[in-house]
């Protein structure tokens, strides 16, 4: 059975997963409202409760994500309050973007609190736990370093089963529109785990440029982030996440069959992502061959 009544609200509708979800919903002629803290047809800032009511009007399903730069909100009972207000506004279902490894994390993990609050909210829920996005190499995080030719990261030989944001979006749409996904937690991974050295080699071959993975110390990485203007707490968080990859304790090297279970096909490979991205010219540099 499918949920067809009311609009679907996509929080972070201009983001990596959000805009893909919006596109897929529009292709399926679904009523969708894309929101952002800055741009979009509706404004919704999770840190500004005054924006919640107008964004939720006429909505029956919500895709909820908390920006990585505002992960502090997850520790402030925002999911609990938002879910409660959403239910009062007539929202029936919330699909939460969480993260890989939350299931094995201790109670200090902010997304663990967010998951628990959603489960207790009384609305229908689905939780998505993706590993690191492939698109981090072309749309954020590591994109500048790819353009510069060096992935200077404290990840060592750690491996990640990178997930394509297109797959996350398709799973999210299925969860937003299909009743069979209610009450499910989906671990979303790619088909295999690879090291950042292999990532660099794959992008090098696809772009005909030299891209290297340079293993740096956590302290050097954190200091570089701070020098770039990141707030100290954000720099510490990003360093911690990269060191967790290095030490293999964040679950990002794990493999899951959940994409296959939901979509009926295996997840897109990192090689496919690299080929598509290179052909689209996203890694072209005017000052490099």
C-alpha positions in Angstrom: 0.0 0.0 0.0 1.2 3.5 -0.8 0.8 6.8 1.1 -0.6 9.2 -1.4 -2.5 11.9 0.6 -1.0 15.3 1.5 2.3 16.8 0.6 5.7 15.3 1.4 8.0 17.7 3.2 11.7 17.4 2.4 13.9 19.1 5.0 17.1 20.2 3.5 15.6 20.1 0.0 18.7 21.7 -1.6 21.1 19.2 -0.1 22.8 16.1 -1.4 20.0 13.7 -0.6 17.2 16.2 -0.4 17.3 17.5 -3.9 17.5 14.0 -5.3 14.5 13.0 -3.2 12.6 16.1 -4.5 13.5 15.2 -8.1 12.3 11.6 -7.7 9.1 12.6 -6.1 8.4 15.2 -8.8 9.1 12.6 -11.5 6.4 10.4 -9.8 3.9 13.3 -9.7 4.0 13.4 -5.9 3.1 16.7 -4.1 6.4 17.8 -2.6 7.5 20.8 -0.6 11.3 21.4 -0.5 12.5 23.4 2.5 15.8 24.9 3.5 17.0 27.2 6.2 17.9 29.7 3.4 16.4 28.8 0.1 13.4 26.8 -1.3 9.7 27.2 -1.8 9.4 27.0 2.0 11.7 28.0 4.8 12.4 25.6 7.7 15.2 26.0 10.1 15.3 23.3 12.8 16.9 25.9 15.1 14.0 28.3 14.6 10.7 26.8 15.8 8.8 29.8 14.3 9.4 28.3 10.8 8.0 24.9 11.7 4.2 25.5 11.6 4.0 27.1 8.1 6.3 24.4 6.6 4.2 21.6 8.1 0.9 22.9 6.9 -0.9 20.3 4.7 2.0 17.8 5.1 1.5 14.1 5.8 5.0 12.8 5.4 8.4 14.3 6.2 12.0 13.5 5.2 14.0 14.8 8.2 17.7 15.4 8.2 19.9 17.3 10.6 22.8 19.2 8.9 26.2 17.9 10.0 27.2 21.4 10.9 24.3 21.6 13.4 24.5 18.2 14.9 24.3 19.9 18.3 20.5 20.2 17.6 20.1 16.4 17.8 21.2 16.6 21.5 18.7 19.3 22.3 15.5 17.3 21.9 14.8 18.9 18.6 13.6 15.7 17.0 11.2 15.1 19.9 9.7 18.6 19.7 9.6 18.6 15.9 7.9 15.2 15.7 5.4 16.2 18.3 4.5 19.4 16.4 4.4 17.5 13.1 2.0 15.0 14.5 -0.3 17.8 15.8 -0.2 19.3 12.3 -1.4 16.0 10.7 1.9 14.4 9.7 1.6 10.6 9.6 5.1 9.5 8.8 8.7 10.7 9.3 11.8 9.2 7.6 14.9 10.2 9.5 18.4 10.4 7.9 20.7 9.0 10.6 24.2 7.4 10.1 26.0 4.2 9.9 27.3 2.9 13.2 24.6 4.6 15.3 23.4 1.2 16.3 26.7 0.3 17.9 27.5 3.8 19.3 27.2 4.7 22.9 24.4 7.0 24.3 26.6 10.1 23.7 26.0 9.9 19.9 23.6 12.7 19.0 21.9 10.7 16.3 21.2 7.9 18.7 19.2 10.3 20.8 17.4 11.5 17.7 16.5 7.9 16.7 15.1 7.2 20.1 13.0 10.3 20.1 11.5 9.5 16.7 10.6 6.0 17.8 8.8 7.4 20.8 7.0 10.1 18.9 3.9 8.2 18.0 4.2 8.8 14.2 5.1 6.1 11.7 8.8 6.1 11.3 11.6 4.7 9.1 15.3 5.3 9.9 18.0 5.4 7.3 21.6 4.8 8.3 23.9 5.4 5.3 27.6 5.1 5.4 29.7 8.0 3.9 28.3 9.4 0.7 30.2 8.9 -2.6 29.2 12.5 -3.5 31.4 13.8 -0.7 34.2 13.7 -3.2 32.3 15.9 -5.7 29.9 18.1 -3.7 31.3 18.7 -0.3 33.9 17.6 2.3 36.6 16.1 0.1 35.8 17.9 -3.1 38.4 20.7 -2.7 41.1 18.2 -1.9 40.3 16.2 -5.1 40.6 19.4 -7.1 44.0 20.1 -5.4 45.2 16.6 -6.2 45.7 15.4 -2.6 43.3 13.7 -0.2 45.2 14.8 3.0 43.1 12.9 5.6 43.9 11.0 8.8 42.2 7.9 7.5 45.2 5.6 7.1 44.2 2.3 5.5 40.7 2.5 6.8 38.0 1.3 4.4 34.5 2.6 3.6 31.6 1.1 1.7 30.7 4.4 0.1 26.9 4.8 -0.7 25.7 6.7 -3.7 23.3 9.6 -2.7 21.1 8.5 -5.6 20.5 5.2 -3.8 19.8 6.9 -0.5 17.2 9.1 -2.3 15.5 6.2 -3.9 15.3 4.3 -0.6 13.9 7.4 1.1 11.2 7.9 -1.5 10.2 4.2 -1.0 10.0 4.8 2.7 8.0 8.0 2.4 5.5 6.5 0.0 5.3 2.8 1.0 3.7 1.4 4.1 5.9 -1.7 4.1 8.9 0.3 5.4 7.2 1.6 8.6 9.2 0.7 11.7 12.3 -0.4 9.8 15.9 0.6 10.2 17.9 0.4 7.0 21.7 0.2 6.9 22.7 1.7 3.5 26.1 0.8 2.1 27.7 0.3 -1.2 28.6 -3.1 -2.6 32.2 -3.2 -1.3 34.5 -1.3 1.1 37.5 0.5 -0.3 40.4 2.5 1.1 41.0 6.2 0.4 44.1 5.1 -1.5 41.9 3.2 -3.9 39.5 6.1 -4.1 42.4 8.3 -5.2 43.5 5.7 -7.8 40.0 5.4 -9.3 39.5 9.2 -9.6 43.0 9.5 -11.1 42.2 7.0 -13.8 38.9 8.6 -14.6 40.2 12.2 -14.7 43.6 11.5 -16.2 45.1 13.5 -13.3 47.3 12.5 -10.4 45.2 12.3 -7.2 47.0 11.0 -4.1 45.8 10.0 -0.6 48.2 11.5 1.9 47.8 10.1 5.4 48.2 12.9 8.0 48.0 13.0 11.7 44.7 13.8 13.4 46.3 16.8 15.1 47.6 18.2 11.7 44.2 17.6 10.2 42.3 19.3 13.0 44.7 22.3 12.9 44.2 22.6 9.2 40.4 22.7 9.6 40.7 25.3 12.3 43.0 27.4 10.0 40.2 27.2 7.4 37.8 28.9 9.8 35.8 26.0 11.1 34.6 26.3 14.6 36.7 24.3 17.0 33.9 21.9 17.9 33.2 21.2 14.2 36.9 20.6 13.5 37.1 18.2 16.4 34.0 16.3 15.2 35.3 15.9 11.7 38.7 14.8 12.9 37.0 12.3 15.2 34.9 10.9 12.3 38.0 10.4 10.1 40.0 8.7 12.9 37.0 6.4 13.4 37.4 5.3 9.8 41.1 4.8 10.3 40.5 2.6 13.3 37.6 0.7 11.8 35.3 1.5 14.7 32.5 3.5 13.0 30.9 0.7 11.0 31.5 2.4 7.7 33.3 -0.6 6.3 30.3 -2.8 6.9 28.2 -4.3 4.1 24.4 -4.5 4.0 21.8 -5.9 1.7 19.2 -3.3 2.6 19.5 -1.4 -0.7 18.8 -4.6 -2.5 15.9 -5.5 -0.2 14.2 -2.1 -0.7 14.9 -1.4 -4.3 15.2 -4.9 -5.7 18.6 -4.2 -7.2 22.2 -4.0 -5.8 23.6 -0.6 -4.8 25.5 1.5 -7.3 29.2 0.9 -7.2 31.8 3.6 -6.4 33.3 2.9 -9.8 30.0 3.8 -11.4 29.9 7.1 -9.4 33.4 8.0 -10.4 32.7 7.4 -14.1 29.5 9.4 -14.1 31.1 12.3 -12.2 34.2 12.4 -14.4 32.1 12.4 -17.6 30.0 15.3 -16.2 33.1 17.3 -15.7 32.7 18.0 -12.0 36.4 17.4 -11.4 37.7 19.5 -14.3 40.2 22.1 -13.1 41.0 25.1 -15.4 44.6 25.2 -14.0 45.2 21.5 -14.3 45.5 19.1 -17.3 
